[in-house]
Amino acid sequence: MNKVIVIGAGLAGSECAWQLANHGFKVELYEMRPKVNSLAHHTDLFGELVCSNSLRAASLTNAVGLLKEELRLLNSLLMECADQTKVPAGGALAVDRHLFAKMITEKIKNHPNITVINEEVTDLNFSYPTVIASGPLTTGKLAESIKSLTGDEYLYFYDAAAPIVTKESIDFSKAYFASRYGKGDGEYINCPMNEEQYQRFYHELINAEVVPIKEFEKEIYFEGCMPIEEMARRGEKTLLFGPLKPVGLEHPETKETYHAVVQLRQDNKEGTLYNLVGFQTHLKWGEQKRVFRLIPGLEKAEFVRYGVMHRNTYINSPSLLNNKLQLKHNPNYYFAGQITGSEGYVEAIATGLAVAYSIIFDKSFPRETAIGSLTNYLSDSSIKNFQPMNINFGLFLPPEKKIKDKKQKYEYYKDRALETIINFTKSL
Ligand SMILES: Cc1cc2nc3c(=O)[nH]c(=O)nc-3n(C[C@H](O)[C@H](O)[C@H](O)COP(=O)(O)OP(=O)(O)OC[C@H]3O[C@@H](n4cnc5c(N)ncnc54)[C@H](O)[C@@H]3O)c2cc1C
């Protein structure tokens, strides 16, 4: 039986290992936690979501929604677990992070074709095809080995994670439930601010103490996860057009509108924990408590997790990988997950699945699909100055007709992409 090594039981590695094992491959899955911990992970579970609990938009007329639907059509384990552990989140697919990761862990550990090896990988000297899915927080020694394998085409940038508070510590004489523009069932908790409260919060936020950044490390942020204080420094009004945007969030009873609104999203199935949406931060923990408690309704908030920030490791995929996400100069190695520079949870899952398909069927996904446009983007050698935040794989669905209306365009893309996926799977 064919054997494959998978390094990292995160989002990409878990999906990849599962697909391979289901297609009859023997998988050795290396995961270092809990023996060696990463700064962003909090558990020893596989497929842990390190920041937001949202897998983003559910709608199919949206690139990330389409990607999720394709994954479902391809029997993705992680999508199955997400659908089974989802929590209310308006137009998004959000999950109970603990149940989600627990389900993935149990499925993987009980698969007869998967052997889990609880060790940190430090050297890349396997004699079997090897999938490197060690994520943005790849340990130093492994990162060095990857560098030896890939040469200097190796980079890093920064990421941040949002704090989580208990629902019972929120003051509901000020906070209220509502979803923007009334979409969904009003699942978000909203903490409104008037102009004076916003001004005070804003000034404390931009002047709060942050964890010092090491000088040798470049300051590039993952756009979807930029620290709130960093965004605030871009201008006094920036937050009012970003995470503190008040539009569509009037009070459902009083119909009052506000200068700014902080939203909190449900974080666990029981609905006892909520995360501060868009509040990824690099502030020192004591400062987070002081500054975020200035938000009306959060004066007595109990923080079960503080926001954190980390270095992110990724390779220069367009120059190193082919569209099977395989190392061009050493076909024994494949890369999946954020280490490829792909952005976001769903993209990590998609690259994990794509690599498994490359190994199983020796085929890459057609560009007309969302998965194919992502993998083709990652291996597009015409891309110069590659940075993860540049990825917009929706652009790669080729328009045969010129459709101006964005919604209609995605309607068209969606039909074409899903049909292509179905035909692709039939052809395997
Ligand atoms: C702080 C932070 C916040 C983020 N927030 C979001 C967000 O809100 N939304 C979003 O869509 N995306 C977010 N991302 C981006 C990205 O989608 C996630 O990081 C995602 O988890 C990447 O999946 P992955 O499988 O590549 O890596 P991971 O899920 O991190 O999995 C990698 C696994 O490899 C293991 N590992 C690492 N090194 C070794 C080694 N040497 N030996 C053995 N095992 C090893 C790790 O323990 C881990 O389990 C964030 C990233 C970070 C770092």
The ligand as an SDF file (V2000), in Angstrom:
LIG
                    3D

 53 58  0  0  0  0  0  0  0  0999 V2000
   -2.7370   34.1630   14.8660 C   0  0  0  0  0  0  0  0  0  0  0  0
   -3.4520   33.7680   13.6170 C   0  0  0  0  0  0  0  0  0  0  0  0
   -4.7580   34.1490   13.4230 C   0  0  0  0  0  0  0  0  0  0  0  0
   -5.4530   33.7770   12.2540 C   0  0  0  0  0  0  0  0  0  0  0  0
   -6.7450   34.1250   12.1280 N   0  0  0  0  0  0  0  0  0  0  0  0
   -7.4770   33.7040   11.0780 C   0  0  0  0  0  0  0  0  0  0  0  0
   -8.8710   33.9830   11.0130 C   0  0  0  0  0  0  0  0  0  0  0  0
   -9.4300   34.5960   11.8910 O   0  0  0  0  0  0  0  0  0  0  0  0
   -9.5630   33.5590    9.9410 N   0  0  0  0  0  0  0  0  0  0  0  0
   -8.9660   32.8560    8.9510 C   0  0  0  0  0  0  0  0  0  0  0  0
   -9.6680   32.4750    8.0080 O   0  0  0  0  0  0  0  0  0  0  0  0
   -7.6420   32.5690    8.9930 N   0  0  0  0  0  0  0  0  0  0  0  0
   -6.8780   32.9790   10.0310 C   0  0  0  0  0  0  0  0  0  0  0  0
   -5.5420   32.7030   10.1120 N   0  0  0  0  0  0  0  0  0  0  0  0
   -4.8950   32.1100    8.9620 C   0  0  0  0  0  0  0  0  0  0  0  0
   -5.0010   30.5830    8.7200 C   0  0  0  0  0  0  0  0  0  0  0  0
   -6.1540   30.2780    8.0650 O   0  0  0  0  0  0  0  0  0  0  0  0
   -4.8360   29.7220    9.9260 C   0  0  0  0  0  0  0  0  0  0  0  0
   -3.5810   29.9410   10.4590 O   0  0  0  0  0  0  0  0  0  0  0  0
   -4.9830   28.2140    9.6240 C   0  0  0  0  0  0  0  0  0  0  0  0
   -4.9740   27.5240   10.8380 O   0  0  0  0  0  0  0  0  0  0  0  0
   -3.9180   27.6730    8.7130 C   0  0  0  0  0  0  0  0  0  0  0  0
   -4.0760   26.2880    8.5640 O   0  0  0  0  0  0  0  0  0  0  0  0
   -2.8290   25.3260    8.4150 P   0  0  0  0  0  0  0  0  0  0  0  0
   -3.3380   23.9590    8.3410 O   0  0  0  0  0  0  0  0  0  0  0  0
   -1.9620   25.8280    7.3500 O   0  0  0  0  0  0  0  0  0  0  0  0
   -1.9930   25.5430    9.7780 O   0  0  0  0  0  0  0  0  0  0  0  0
   -2.3780   25.1400   11.2590 P   0  0  0  0  0  0  0  0  0  0  0  0
   -3.8330   25.0390   11.4100 O   0  0  0  0  0  0  0  0  0  0  0  0
   -1.6070   26.0610   12.1330 O   0  0  0  0  0  0  0  0  0  0  0  0
   -1.7610   23.6740   11.3990 O   0  0  0  0  0  0  0  0  0  0  0  0
   -0.3950   23.4030   11.4040 C   0  0  0  0  0  0  0  0  0  0  0  0
   -0.1310   22.2860   12.3770 C   0  0  0  0  0  0  0  0  0  0  0  0
    1.2300   21.8840   12.2810 O   0  0  0  0  0  0  0  0  0  0  0  0
    1.7680   21.6630   13.5710 C   0  0  0  0  0  0  0  0  0  0  0  0
    3.2160   21.8480   13.4790 N   0  0  0  0  0  0  0  0  0  0  0  0
    3.9170   22.9860   13.2610 C   0  0  0  0  0  0  0  0  0  0  0  0
    5.2360   22.7350   13.1870 N   0  0  0  0  0  0  0  0  0  0  0  0
    5.3790   21.3950   13.3630 C   0  0  0  0  0  0  0  0  0  0  0  0
    6.4980   20.5180   13.4020 C   0  0  0  0  0  0  0  0  0  0  0  0
    7.7440   20.9690   13.2670 N   0  0  0  0  0  0  0  0  0  0  0  0
    6.2910   19.1940   13.6050 N   0  0  0  0  0  0  0  0  0  0  0  0
    5.0230   18.7000   13.7740 C   0  0  0  0  0  0  0  0  0  0  0  0
    3.9190   19.4870   13.7640 N   0  0  0  0  0  0  0  0  0  0  0  0
    4.1010   20.8160   13.5480 C   0  0  0  0  0  0  0  0  0  0  0  0
    1.0250   22.6740   14.4260 C   0  0  0  0  0  0  0  0  0  0  0  0
    1.0150   22.2970   15.7960 O   0  0  0  0  0  0  0  0  0  0  0  0
   -0.3600   22.6810   13.8150 C   0  0  0  0  0  0  0  0  0  0  0  0
   -1.2220   21.7520   14.4180 O   0  0  0  0  0  0  0  0  0  0  0  0
   -4.8040   33.0400   11.2520 C   0  0  0  0  0  0  0  0  0  0  0  0
   -3.4740   32.6660   11.4440 C   0  0  0  0  0  0  0  0  0  0  0  0
   -2.8150   32.9990   12.6220 C   0  0  0  0  0  0  0  0  0  0  0  0
   -1.4060   32.5630   12.8270 C   0  0  0  0  0  0  0  0  0  0  0  0
  1  2  1  0
  2  3  1  0
  2 52  2  0
  3  4  2  0
  4  5  1  0
  4 50  1  0
  5  6  2  0
  6  7  1  0
  6 13  1  0
  7  8  2  0
  7  9  1  0
  9 10  1  0
 10 11  2  0
 10 12  1  0
 12 13  2  0
 13 14  1  0
 14 15  1  0
 14 50  1  0
 15 16  1  0
 16 17  1  0
 16 18  1  0
 18 19  1  0
 18 20  1  0
 20 21  1  0
 20 22  1  0
 22 23  1  0
 23 24  1  0
 24 25  2  0
 24 26  1  0
 24 27  1  0
 27 28  1  0
 28 29  2  0
 28 30  1  0
 28 31  1  0
 31 32  1  0
 32 33  1  0
 33 34  1  0
 33 48  1  0
 34 35  1  0
 35 36  1  0
 35 46  1  0
 36 37  1  0
 36 45  1  0
 37 38  2  0
 38 39  1  0
 39 40  1  0
 39 45  2  0
 40 41  1  0
 40 42  2  0
 42 43  1  0
 43 44  2  0
 44 45  1  0
 46 47  1  0
 46 48  1  0
 48 49  1  0
 50 51  2  0
 51 52  1  0
 52 53  1  0
M  END
$$$$
